[in-house]
């Protein structure tokens, strides 16, 4: 089995770098001592959701075992992350991407084996057209390699209709979106039709979360409250998984409290979050906590070398920049990251902020100008801020003659040494604090450009002192 295929396979044995959490989950299954509600915590992209689905798969398996048997009727319905099972409900944000190994998409377009390499150019052109037609919200990576995992941000406006605060897949809306492609580009039509068909199960329980204006969060939680008291369809348990649980509105959370406190004995609720501090304390206290750790750099490097067809040093750079997140490493476009990092090096190595045109250049670049929607602007800005924090952190580490193994930008040691001599520890720590605060503000409804300009003004004042 290829590593990108393994990525999409459900089972504890396919989870990378989470031995302690997986061992704990297996122990609970072995002892048949599962609680009614769990809170899976840890940074983004480290395997929390796949672990939750694997745990759920074991709970509904027809054979009593700490691991799913992968042979019973129930297990066979959960062969990948894009599954549909009557006793497992996965709620997640409709704006989340769907990761699909490229060779699967190529196969569906009629390209297999040696034909895959030839078909890759056709596939990438089809993806560009889907982006142009706004069926995709993001460009697919232009990196070559059939083992590449492509992340598709499908446009919810082309997928869903809303009614009574809930979100539904609209077949008629999908058909009207696809019809123009039949005449324009048959390959793009085949790809888009397959993407929508393939992801229907994934989106079946999608929802918009955290929208204070409406009642989406509350209505979806009410749906769980109602469904949780129904009997399982096939096995002994029902499992409800809520990804990005921190996005649920306070109204929704309040409605959910009683259910979390006393869930039916045949039901298990799993909340997944990278920001547990944003959940109500009353919710956190009602759940058994399972902590997931950042994945080791070596494990990510080995995985990336095989799935992204990169050389050792580039894979190590990706692993280093990902800071323990395999998901981030898989989504990362290294060339774009290195380009953004160079902007940060220019910002910290030159007296750039005194120059008005350079000041506004950095403000434009940092605030994601040119991105088509707020979500992508925020993602771009978040990546810049994280790169800025890692660079300043490395400047501090190198200035202190710290452990070189801890340096994220290990390929820029000489520049780090040179630039760190221009700053005192106090200035570097203040700059780090400025951008740490900005990172926290991004989760709120702030004007990204104004926030970045404010950070740069503060940085300019610190540097000028």
SVG drawing of the C-alpha trace seen along z (x, -y; Angstrom):
<svg xmlns="http://www.w3.org/2000/svg" viewBox="-37 -57 64 68">
<polyline fill="none" stroke="black" stroke-width="0.4" points="0.0,0.0 1.4,-3.4 1.8,-6.0 -0.8,-8.4 -3.3,-5.5 -2.4,-4.6 -3.1,-8.2 -6.8,-7.8 -7.1,-4.3 -8.9,-4.1 -7.4,-2.0 -5.1,-2.6 -2.2,-1.0 -2.2,-3.8 -1.9,-6.7 1.5,-8.3 3.3,-9.4 0.5,-9.1 1.5,-5.9 0.5,-7.1 -3.0,-8.3 -3.6,-5.2 -2.5,-2.9 -4.9,-4.6 -7.8,-4.2 -7.0,-0.6 -6.9,0.0 -10.4,-1.5 -11.7,0.8 -10.0,3.8 -11.4,3.1 -14.8,2.2 -14.8,-0.9 -15.6,-3.7 -17.0,-6.9 -20.0,-8.8 -18.0,-11.8 -14.4,-12.5 -12.4,-15.6 -9.5,-15.0 -7.1,-17.9 -3.9,-18.9 -2.7,-21.1 -4.1,-20.9 -3.1,-18.1 -1.7,-15.5 -4.3,-12.7 -7.1,-13.6 -9.9,-13.1 -8.5,-9.9 -8.0,-8.6 -11.6,-9.5 -13.0,-7.7 -10.7,-4.7 -12.0,-4.6 -15.6,-4.9 -15.0,-2.1 -13.8,0.2 -16.8,-0.7 -19.3,0.3 -17.3,3.3 -19.3,6.6 -16.3,8.4 -15.2,7.4 -11.5,6.3 -9.3,3.3 -8.9,2.9 -11.5,2.9 -11.6,6.4 -11.9,4.8 -13.9,7.8 -17.4,7.4 -20.1,5.5 -19.8,2.5 -16.0,2.2 -16.2,2.4 -18.4,-0.7 -15.5,-2.7 -12.6,-2.0 -11.5,-5.6 -12.0,-9.0 -14.8,-9.7 -17.2,-7.1 -20.9,-6.8 -22.1,-4.6 -25.6,-4.8 -24.2,-4.6 -21.3,-7.1 -22.0,-10.8 -19.1,-13.1 -19.9,-16.8 -17.4,-19.2 -17.1,-22.6 -18.2,-22.8 -15.1,-24.9 -12.7,-22.2 -10.7,-20.7 -10.9,-17.2 -7.5,-15.4 -7.4,-13.0 -4.4,-11.1 -3.8,-12.2 -3.6,-8.6 -7.2,-8.0 -8.4,-11.1 -6.3,-10.1 -7.7,-6.6 -11.3,-7.9 -10.3,-10.1 -9.1,-6.9 -5.4,-7.1 -3.7,-4.2 -0.2,-2.7 2.1,-4.3 -0.7,-6.4 -0.9,-8.3 2.2,-10.3 0.8,-11.4 -2.6,-12.1 -1.2,-14.4 -0.9,-17.4 -4.5,-16.9 -5.6,-16.6 -3.7,-19.8 -5.3,-21.8 -8.7,-20.5 -8.1,-21.6 -7.1,-25.1 -10.4,-25.3 -12.4,-24.2 -10.7,-27.0 -11.4,-29.5 -15.1,-28.4 -15.1,-28.9 -16.0,-25.2 -12.8,-25.1 -11.8,-27.9 -8.1,-27.2 -5.6,-26.2 -4.4,-22.6 -0.7,-22.2 1.2,-22.1 3.8,-19.8 4.2,-16.6 3.8,-13.2 0.9,-10.7 1.4,-10.0 0.8,-13.7 -2.2,-14.3 -4.3,-17.2 -6.5,-19.3 -9.7,-20.4 -11.6,-23.3 -14.9,-22.8 -17.1,-25.9 -20.0,-25.5 -22.1,-27.9 -22.0,-25.3 -22.8,-22.4 -25.4,-23.4 -28.7,-25.0 -29.8,-26.1 -33.2,-25.6 -34.3,-26.1 -30.7,-26.8 -29.4,-23.5 -27.2,-22.9 -28.1,-20.3 -26.4,-18.9 -28.3,-20.1 -28.1,-17.7 -29.8,-20.2 -27.3,-22.9 -24.4,-20.5 -25.8,-19.6 -26.3,-23.2 -22.7,-23.9 -21.4,-21.0 -23.5,-21.3 -21.3,-24.1 -18.2,-21.9 -19.6,-19.2 -19.1,-21.4 -16.0,-23.3 -13.7,-20.6 -14.8,-17.0 -11.8,-16.1 -12.7,-18.9 -16.4,-17.7 -15.3,-14.1 -13.1,-15.3 -15.7,-17.6 -18.5,-15.1 -16.3,-12.5 -15.2,-14.9 -18.8,-15.7 -19.9,-12.1 -16.8,-11.0 -17.3,-13.6 -21.1,-13.3 -20.6,-11.1 -18.0,-13.5 -20.3,-16.5 -23.5,-14.7 -23.0,-15.8 -21.2,-19.0 -22.3,-22.2 -21.4,-25.8 -20.1,-26.6 -19.7,-29.6 -22.0,-31.9 -23.4,-34.3 -26.0,-35.8 -28.0,-32.7 -28.8,-29.5 -26.8,-27.1 -24.7,-25.8 -27.7,-25.5 -29.9,-23.7 -27.1,-21.2 -26.6,-20.5 -30.3,-20.0 -30.1,-17.4 -27.5,-15.5 -29.6,-15.9 -32.5,-14.3 -30.6,-11.6 -28.6,-10.5 -31.7,-9.0 -32.4,-6.7 -31.2,-3.1 -28.2,-2.0 -29.0,-0.7 -26.5,2.1 -24.4,2.6 -24.3,1.8 -23.1,-1.8 -23.7,-5.1 -20.9,-7.6 -21.1,-11.3 -17.9,-13.1 -17.8,-16.9 -14.6,-18.3 -13.5,-21.9 -15.7,-21.8 -14.3,-25.2 -16.2,-26.9 -19.6,-26.0 -21.5,-29.0 -22.1,-29.6 -25.9,-29.2 -25.2,-25.8 -22.8,-24.8 -25.4,-25.6 -28.0,-23.5 -25.5,-20.6 -24.5,-20.6 -27.3,-18.3 -26.7,-15.7 -22.9,-15.7 -23.6,-15.2 -25.8,-12.2 -25.5,-10.7 -27.4,-7.4 -25.3,-4.3 -25.3,-3.2 -23.9,-6.5 -20.4,-8.0 -19.7,-11.7 -16.2,-12.8 -15.3,-16.5 -12.2,-17.4 -10.4,-20.7 -7.1,-22.4 -8.2,-25.2 -9.8,-23.7 -9.5,-27.0 -12.3,-28.4 -14.7,-25.7 -16.9,-26.4 -15.3,-25.1 -18.6,-23.3 -18.2,-21.3 -14.5,-20.5 -15.3,-19.2 -17.9,-16.8 -15.5,-15.0 -12.7,-12.6 -9.6,-14.2 -7.3,-12.5 -4.2,-14.6 -2.5,-14.2 1.2,-15.3 3.0,-17.0 4.5,-14.4 8.3,-14.0 10.2,-15.7 11.8,-12.5 8.4,-10.7 7.0,-13.6 10.2,-13.8 10.0,-10.1 6.3,-10.3 6.7,-13.4 9.6,-11.9 7.4,-9.1 4.1,-11.0 5.4,-14.2 8.4,-12.8 10.8,-15.3 14.6,-15.0 15.8,-14.5 16.7,-18.2 13.5,-19.6 11.5,-17.0 13.4,-17.9 12.6,-21.6 8.9,-20.8 8.9,-18.7 10.6,-21.6 8.2,-24.3 5.2,-22.1 6.2,-22.1 4.8,-18.7 1.7,-18.8 1.6,-16.2 -1.6,-17.8 0.3,-21.1 3.2,-19.3 1.0,-17.6 -0.7,-20.8 2.5,-22.8 3.9,-24.2 7.6,-24.6 8.4,-27.1 5.6,-29.4 6.8,-29.1 10.4,-29.8 9.3,-32.9 7.3,-34.2 10.3,-33.4 12.5,-35.5 10.2,-38.5 10.6,-38.0 14.3,-37.8 14.3,-41.0 12.1,-42.6 14.4,-41.7 17.7,-42.1 17.3,-45.6 16.1,-48.9 13.0,-48.4 10.3,-49.8 11.7,-53.3 11.0,-53.3 7.3,-54.1 7.0,-52.1 8.7,-49.0 6.4,-49.4 3.3,-49.1 4.8,-46.4 5.2,-44.2 1.7,-45.2 0.2,-44.0 2.2,-40.8 1.5,-39.9 -2.2,-40.6 -2.8,-38.3 -3.7,-41.0 -4.9,-39.4 -6.6,-36.4 -10.2,-36.1 -12.0,-35.7 -11.5,-36.5 -10.9,-32.8 -7.9,-32.6 -6.6,-36.0 -6.6,-34.8 -4.9,-31.5 -2.2,-33.4 -1.7,-35.9 -1.6,-33.1 1.1,-31.3 3.2,-34.6 2.8,-35.1 3.8,-31.5 6.9,-31.9 7.7,-35.2 7.4,-33.7 9.6,-30.7 12.2,-33.1 12.3,-35.4 12.4,-32.3 15.4,-31.0 17.1,-34.4 16.7,-34.2 17.9,-30.6 21.0,-31.2 21.8,-34.4 21.8,-32.3 24.0,-29.6 21.1,-27.1 20.7,-23.6 21.0,-23.7 18.8,-20.7 16.0,-23.0 16.4,-25.5 13.5,-25.5 15.3,-27.4 18.3,-25.2 19.3,-26.0 19.8,-29.7 22.1,-29.4 24.7,-31.9 22.0,-34.5 20.4,-33.9 23.8,-34.5 24.4,-37.7 20.9,-39.2 20.7,-38.2 23.7,-40.4 21.6,-43.5 19.0,-42.9 19.0,-42.7 17.2,-39.8 14.7,-42.3 13.8,-43.6 13.5,-40.1 11.3,-39.0 9.1,-42.1 8.8,-41.5 7.8,-37.8 5.2,-39.0 3.7,-41.5 3.2,-38.7 2.0,-36.2 -0.8,-38.6 -1.6,-39.0 -2.0,-35.3 -4.6,-35.2 -6.5,-38.1 -6.9,-36.3 -9.6,-34.0 -11.8,-37.1 -13.5,-39.3 -10.7,-41.8 -9.6,-43.7 -6.4,-41.8 -4.7,-44.7 -5.2,-47.1 -3.9,-44.5 -0.8,-43.8 -0.1,-47.5 -0.4,-47.9 2.1,-45.1 4.6,-46.6 4.2,-50.0 4.9,-48.5 7.9,-46.5 9.2,-49.7 9.0,-51.5 10.9,-48.6 13.6,-48.5 14.1,-52.3 14.6,-52.4"/>
</svg>
